[in-house]
Amino acid sequence: MKLAALALLALTAAPAPAPVAADPVVVAKVAELPEVPHCGIFAIRAVVRFDVERVVAGTFGAREVYAVVLCPELLAVGEVREVREVRKLKLAPPPPAQEYLDTLKRGAPRFTAVDVTRP
């Protein structure tokens, strides 16, 4: 039942992304992970909130970014969800809303993290 509710959330429209330079790259710390099923047989894409530490390429004026990430549970360190990782994110426009889960609905612009690496 919880999975059905999450699937229903994924069908709602996400806000349009804010205007930024094409494909900015930022170094950001994971600030909030979604409560979604872990990847296994199916790969889950979900919105994760990041606190931007610095801009590496392009321009990006926001202090936080909500980005669609594949298998977001991999951003937590071990079993302790409070300990967060720092990642370098190459940002792009988000996929259609029906292709990811968004449990962090806050009205912030959404992006896709097309490349997630250690800084």
Summary of the structure (lengths in Angstrom):
residues: 119
radius of gyration: 13.6
end to end distance: 38.2
largest distance: 42.1
contacts: 334
relative contact order: 0.30
helix: 13%
strand: 43%
